[in-house]
Amino acid sequence: MLPGGFTLAQSVFSLNIGSVTALSMYPTPINGQYLIAAGVNSGGQYYAYLLSWSPGGGLRTLWSISEPENVESIAVSPNYVAVGLGSSSGQGIINVYSTGGKELWSYTFNYWWTTGINDIAISPNQQLIAVTTSAPPGQPYGDLTVFNAITGNAIWSYTYGTSQFLGTREATFSPNGNYLLMIAGNGYASGGYVILFNAYNGQVIWDISNLADPAMASFSPDGQYIVVGAYNSYAWGGHNHAYLISISGNVLWSYTTGPNAPNAWFDWVSTNYGATKTYVAGNGYLYLLNSAGSVIWQYPLGFGNSPIS
């Protein structure tokens, strides 16, 4: 999800379509063009957009579809656009379209505590779609559900209920598609969870529960490492953290970027092949760490934290 009020402005390479609430870009060009999916709030009306960008054609709209609720998350692949809907008074809904704009299937969560879709991900082989769901404040459940991308049938689900009012956040497939990573936390202080599953049957491979509160995570391109950005609540005087975890579940190092601040949110993180270089954006700086977790250099951002890749 993006902060409210983020708008694509009018220019040669952009389109003014409204306030963007979710955004996803497929990293490899398809027939010479990059596919970009966006959720949009335009004057209180909700839409899912598919756009394309190419050096010769610039940015253009391929299609837009009206949605009944706010687009909270979105994902795009060569074959699919998966849209996660929800609102504080609504219900979590998944709508899946072909990249040609045809509705393929829809799924509505029928348990009362599911009010939205926090994150949605399409597996690299386009066989699976994973979603994490949100609940009303104080509801002690975190849900992860994996669907067959073609039929829309739910294959497996996982519910994490604790007295810490857990909320699921990201769901991320490994580069080979065999594993699915879920991060969850209580939104206050410590009590975060990083869980690795077999993507096809939901078997828990490992569960790490002694980290700070994770907010984002990603795999290294070789799939052998996971880097996690986390925080402890500013209200609790907590610090932001970055962790490097091996695919076998060992925490290799942790790095603290300093006290959390109201505009710092959490640490954004990304790592390369072999995790020899890990970038951490935290507390107004961009850090480069080596494989041992030591800082090689740092650069002041001046505008707070930002996503990095």
C-alpha positions as CSV (number, residue, x, y, z in Angstrom):
1,M,0.0,0.0,0.0
2,L,1.0,3.6,-0.6
3,P,0.5,6.6,1.7
4,G,-2.8,8.4,1.0
5,G,-2.7,11.3,-1.4
6,F,0.0,9.8,-3.6
7,T,-1.0,11.0,-7.1
8,L,0.4,10.3,-10.6
9,A,0.8,13.8,-12.1
10,Q,0.3,14.7,-15.8
11,S,3.5,14.7,-17.9
12,V,4.9,13.1,-20.9
13,F,5.6,9.8,-19.0
14,S,2.7,9.9,-16.5
15,L,-1.1,10.0,-16.3
16,N,-3.3,11.9,-13.9
17,I,-5.7,9.2,-12.8
18,G,-6.3,10.0,-9.2
19,S,-5.0,9.1,-5.8
20,V,-3.0,5.8,-6.1
21,T,-3.7,3.4,-3.2
22,A,-1.7,0.4,-4.4
23,L,1.0,-0.1,-7.1
24,S,2.8,-3.1,-8.7
25,M,5.1,-3.4,-11.6
26,Y,6.3,-6.6,-13.3
27,P,10.1,-6.3,-13.5
28,T,10.6,-7.9,-16.9
29,P,9.2,-6.3,-20.1
30,I,6.5,-8.2,-22.0
31,N,6.6,-7.7,-25.8
32,G,8.7,-4.7,-25.2
33,Q,6.6,-3.0,-22.6
34,Y,6.5,-3.0,-18.8
35,L,3.2,-3.8,-17.1
36,I,2.1,-1.6,-14.2
37,A,-1.0,-2.2,-12.1
38,A,-2.5,0.5,-9.9
39,G,-5.4,0.9,-7.4
40,V,-7.0,4.3,-7.7
41,N,-9.4,6.4,-5.6
42,S,-10.8,9.1,-7.9
43,G,-13.3,11.3,-6.1
44,G,-14.5,8.4,-3.9
45,Q,-14.8,6.0,-6.8
46,Y,-12.5,3.0,-6.8
47,Y,-10.7,1.5,-9.8
48,A,-8.1,-1.1,-10.8
49,Y,-5.9,0.1,-13.6
50,L,-3.5,-1.8,-15.9
51,L,-0.9,0.5,-17.6
52,S,2.1,-0.1,-19.8
53,W,5.3,1.7,-20.3
54,S,7.8,1.5,-23.1
55,P,10.6,3.8,-24.2
56,G,8.9,4.5,-27.5
57,G,5.3,4.7,-26.4
58,G,5.6,6.2,-22.9
59,L,3.0,5.5,-20.3
60,R,-0.5,4.5,-21.4
61,T,-3.7,3.0,-19.9
62,L,-4.5,-0.5,-21.2
63,W,-7.7,-0.7,-19.1
64,S,-9.5,0.4,-16.0
65,I,-12.2,-1.5,-14.0
66,S,-14.5,-0.1,-11.4
67,E,-14.3,-1.8,-8.0
68,P,-16.8,-1.8,-5.1
69,E,-14.3,-1.1,-2.3
70,N,-10.9,0.5,-1.9
71,V,-8.0,-1.2,-3.6
72,E,-5.7,-2.0,-0.7
73,S,-3.2,-4.2,-2.6
74,I,-2.5,-5.2,-6.2
75,A,-0.2,-7.6,-8.1
76,V,0.6,-8.0,-11.8
77,S,2.2,-10.9,-13.8
78,P,2.3,-11.7,-17.5
79,N,-1.1,-13.4,-17.2
80,Y,-2.9,-11.9,-14.2
81,V,-3.8,-8.8,-12.3
82,A,-4.8,-9.7,-8.8
83,V,-6.7,-7.0,-6.8
84,G,-7.2,-7.0,-3.0
85,L,-10.2,-4.9,-1.8
86,G,-11.4,-3.8,1.6
87,S,-12.5,-1.0,3.9
88,S,-13.0,-0.5,7.7
89,S,-16.7,-1.3,7.3
90,G,-16.4,-3.6,4.3
91,Q,-15.2,-7.2,3.6
92,G,-12.1,-8.6,2.2
93,I,-12.5,-9.3,-1.6
94,I,-10.1,-10.7,-4.2
95,N,-10.8,-10.0,-7.9
96,V,-8.5,-11.6,-10.5
97,Y,-8.4,-10.4,-14.1
98,S,-6.5,-11.4,-17.2
99,T,-4.0,-8.9,-18.5
100,G,-6.5,-8.5,-21.3
101,G,-9.1,-7.1,-18.8
102,K,-11.3,-10.2,-18.5
103,E,-12.6,-11.0,-15.0
104,L,-11.4,-14.6,-14.2
105,W,-12.6,-15.1,-10.7
106,S,-13.6,-13.4,-7.4
107,Y,-13.5,-14.5,-3.8
108,T,-15.1,-12.9,-0.8
109,F,-13.9,-13.8,2.7
110,N,-17.0,-14.8,4.7
111,Y,-15.6,-14.5,8.3
112,W,-16.5,-11.3,10.0
113,W,-13.0,-10.3,11.1
114,T,-11.7,-10.0,7.5
115,T,-12.2,-6.4,6.5
116,G,-9.5,-6.1,3.8
117,I,-6.5,-7.5,2.0
118,N,-3.1,-6.3,3.4
119,D,-1.0,-7.9,0.6
120,I,-1.4,-10.0,-2.5
121,A,1.3,-11.9,-4.4
122,I,1.5,-14.0,-7.5
123,S,4.0,-16.9,-7.6
124,P,6.8,-16.7,-10.2
125,N,5.3,-19.6,-12.2
126,Q,1.8,-18.0,-12.0
127,Q,0.2,-21.1,-10.4
128,L,-0.5,-19.6,-7.0
129,I,-1.9,-16.4,-5.5
130,A,-1.3,-15.6,-1.8
131,V,-3.1,-13.0,0.3
132,T,-2.8,-11.7,3.8
133,T,-5.9,-10.3,5.3
134,S,-6.6,-7.5,7.8
135,A,-9.0,-7.3,10.7
136,P,-10.6,-4.6,12.9
137,P,-8.3,-3.1,15.5
138,G,-7.8,-5.5,18.5
139,Q,-8.8,-8.6,16.6
140,P,-6.3,-11.3,17.5
141,Y,-6.0,-13.1,14.1
142,G,-3.6,-13.0,11.2
143,D,-4.7,-14.9,8.1
144,L,-2.8,-16.2,5.1
145,T,-4.7,-17.9,2.2
146,V,-3.2,-19.4,-0.9
147,F,-5.4,-19.9,-4.1
148,N,-5.0,-21.7,-7.3
149,A,-4.4,-18.8,-9.7
150,I,-6.4,-20.4,-12.6
151,T,-9.5,-21.7,-10.8
152,G,-9.7,-19.4,-7.7
153,N,-10.0,-22.4,-5.4
154,A,-8.5,-22.0,-1.9
155,I,-5.7,-24.5,-1.6
156,W,-4.6,-23.9,2.0
157,S,-4.9,-21.3,4.7
158,Y,-3.1,-20.4,8.0
159,T,-4.5,-18.5,10.9
160,Y,-2.2,-17.1,13.6
161,G,-4.2,-16.1,16.7
162,T,-2.5,-14.7,19.8
163,S,-3.2,-12.4,22.7
164,Q,-0.8,-9.9,21.1
165,F,-3.4,-8.9,18.5
166,L,-1.3,-10.1,15.6
167,G,-1.7,-8.6,12.1
168,T,-0.4,-10.2,9.0
169,R,1.4,-8.0,6.6
170,E,3.4,-9.2,3.6
171,A,3.3,-12.5,1.7
172,T,6.3,-13.1,-0.5
173,F,7.2,-16.0,-2.8
174,S,10.7,-17.2,-3.2
175,P,12.3,-16.7,-6.6
176,N,11.7,-20.4,-7.5
177,G,8.1,-20.3,-6.2
178,N,8.6,-23.3,-3.8
179,Y,8.5,-21.2,-0.6
180,L,6.2,-18.5,0.7
181,L,7.3,-16.1,3.4
182,M,4.8,-14.3,5.7
183,I,5.6,-11.6,8.2
184,A,3.3,-10.5,11.0
185,G,3.4,-8.3,14.1
186,N,1.4,-6.6,16.8
187,G,2.0,-3.1,15.6
188,Y,3.3,-1.9,19.0
189,A,6.7,-3.3,20.1
190,S,8.3,-6.7,20.0
191,G,6.3,-9.7,19.1
192,G,7.0,-10.0,15.4
193,Y,6.8,-13.2,13.4
194,V,8.6,-14.4,10.3
195,I,7.3,-17.7,9.0
196,L,8.4,-19.7,6.0
197,F,5.9,-22.2,4.4
198,N,6.0,-24.8,1.7
199,A,4.0,-22.7,-0.9
200,Y,2.0,-25.7,-2.2
201,N,0.8,-27.4,0.9
202,G,1.2,-24.9,3.7
203,Q,3.7,-26.8,5.8
204,V,5.5,-24.6,8.2
205,I,9.2,-25.0,7.6
206,W,10.3,-22.6,10.3
207,D,8.8,-19.9,12.5
208,I,10.9,-17.1,14.1
209,S,9.2,-15.1,16.8
210,N,11.9,-13.3,18.7
211,L,12.4,-10.4,16.3
212,A,11.2,-6.8,16.5
213,D,7.9,-6.0,14.7
214,P,8.5,-6.9,11.0
215,A,7.0,-4.5,8.4
216,M,8.6,-5.7,5.1
217,A,10.7,-8.5,3.8
218,S,12.3,-9.8,0.6
219,F,14.3,-12.7,-0.8
220,S,17.7,-12.4,-2.3
221,P,17.6,-13.1,-6.1
222,D,19.2,-16.5,-5.5
223,G,16.5,-17.4,-2.9
224,Q,19.0,-18.3,-0.2
225,Y,18.6,-15.3,2.0
226,I,15.7,-13.2,3.4
227,V,16.1,-9.6,4.6
228,V,13.6,-8.2,7.0
229,G,12.8,-4.6,7.9
230,A,11.2,-4.1,11.4
231,Y,10.5,-1.6,14.1
232,N,9.5,-1.1,17.7
233,S,6.7,1.4,18.1
234,Y,7.8,5.1,18.6
235,A,5.3,5.3,21.4
236,W,7.3,2.6,23.2
237,G,10.7,4.3,22.6
238,G,11.7,1.5,20.2
239,H,14.3,1.3,17.5
240,N,14.2,0.3,13.8
241,H,15.9,-3.0,12.8
242,A,17.1,-4.9,9.8
243,Y,17.7,-8.7,9.9
244,L,19.4,-11.1,7.5
245,I,18.0,-14.7,7.7
246,S,19.2,-17.8,5.8
247,I,16.7,-19.9,3.9
248,S,17.4,-22.6,6.7
249,G,16.0,-20.1,9.3
250,N,19.2,-18.9,11.0
251,V,19.4,-15.2,11.9
252,L,22.8,-14.3,10.5
253,W,22.9,-10.7,11.7
254,S,20.8,-7.8,12.9
255,Y,21.4,-4.1,12.6
256,T,19.7,-1.3,14.4
257,T,19.4,2.0,12.6
258,G,18.5,3.9,15.8
259,P,15.4,5.2,17.6
260,N,12.2,5.1,15.7
261,A,10.7,8.5,14.8
262,P,7.2,9.5,13.8
263,N,8.2,10.0,10.1
264,A,10.7,7.1,9.9
265,W,8.1,4.2,10.1
266,F,10.4,1.2,9.7
267,D,13.5,0.0,7.8
268,W,13.1,-0.6,4.1
269,V,15.5,-3.4,3.0
270,S,16.8,-5.2,-0.1
271,T,19.7,-7.6,-0.7
272,N,21.6,-9.0,-3.6
273,Y,22.8,-12.5,-4.7
274,G,24.6,-14.1,-1.8
275,A,23.6,-11.3,0.5
276,T,27.0,-9.7,0.0
277,K,25.4,-6.2,-0.2
278,T,22.3,-5.3,1.8
279,Y,20.7,-1.9,1.6
280,V,18.8,-0.5,4.5
281,A,16.8,2.8,4.5
282,G,16.2,3.7,8.1
283,N,15.9,6.9,10.2
284,G,16.8,9.2,7.4
285,Y,19.8,7.3,6.0
286,L,20.6,4.8,3.3
287,Y,23.1,2.2,4.6
288,L,25.1,-0.4,2.7
289,L,26.0,-3.5,4.8
290,N,28.3,-6.3,3.9
291,S,27.7,-10.0,4.4
292,A,28.7,-9.8,8.1
293,G,26.2,-7.0,8.8
294,S,28.8,-4.3,9.1
295,V,28.1,-0.8,7.5
296,I,30.3,0.0,4.5
297,W,28.9,3.4,3.9
298,Q,25.9,5.5,4.7
299,Y,24.2,8.4,3.0
300,P,21.8,11.0,4.5
301,L,18.4,10.9,2.7
302,G,17.0,14.1,4.1
303,F,13.4,13.2,3.4
304,G,12.8,10.2,5.6
305,N,12.7,6.5,4.7
306,S,11.7,5.2,1.2
307,P,11.3,1.9,-0.5
308,I,14.5,0.5,-2.0
309,S,15.1,-2.4,-4.4
